[in-house]
Amino acid sequence: SIASYERNTVTIVQLLSTPLTVQTFLLFLTFLFAWHSIFSFCHLYNSRPVSSPPTDIVSVTRATTLGTLVLSVAAILLRVEIITPVSLVAFWTIATFTTAATRLLLKFLIIRHRTRGRNLRHVVLVGTNRRAVQFAQHIQAQPELGYRIVGFVDDEYANAGMFRASGYTLVSSIATFPAFLRENVVDEVVNALPMKSRYDQASKIVALCAEQGIIARSL
């Protein structure tokens, strides 16, 4: 009934004028922790510059829905009367819209920034085989990823014809790579060496990157 609806509805003024109790404060802290955990579980804190807007909106909607459900369960268990079904729907709507809009705007600004050559991560590829060259061409074709290829590291080989034709630069040999890392800005190292035939070299490079706090990835 209308009377029942009015009794269970809390206006913004009433909500803001409600005294802060220990129960409400604990609920607020619990909700903040749950909200952060849910967003982390939904991978919303990960950098995904190439994900599509619909994918981002679905992820945000999933996270805000779970967060609203956690808030409603906590309100029922703690018997918090100021949290009503109407306020939960309003909270979910506002949280979903503002979070999705903010993330899309930030992603647009980041991509625009990167495509203009700013805020880039400097990457070195170890290996000059076909797989390494194709990976370099792939990330160069997507400037929104924010990577700048510094060059390649490898020893000279007679069968490196594809690499020579690619126009990329060989900046260091395997032996001089530690000195190169000390003297140049490198954020990530992508290891494309064949693991079966050059496992020792690949493992030493990973250990070297770990010592210097450089991210190391393998193809």
Buried (B, 14 or more C-beta within 10 A) or exposed (E): EEEEEEEEEBEEEEEEEEEEEEEBEEBEEBBEEBBEEBBEEBEBEEEEEEBEEEEBBBBBBBBBBBBBBBBBEBBEEBEBEEBBEEBBEEBBEEBBBEBBEEBBEEBEEBBEBBEEEEEBBBBBBBBBBBBBBEBBEEBEEEBBBBBBBBBBBBEEEEEBEEBEEBEBEBBBEBEEBBEBBEEEEBBBBBBBBEEEEBEEBBEEBBEBBEEEEBEBBEB
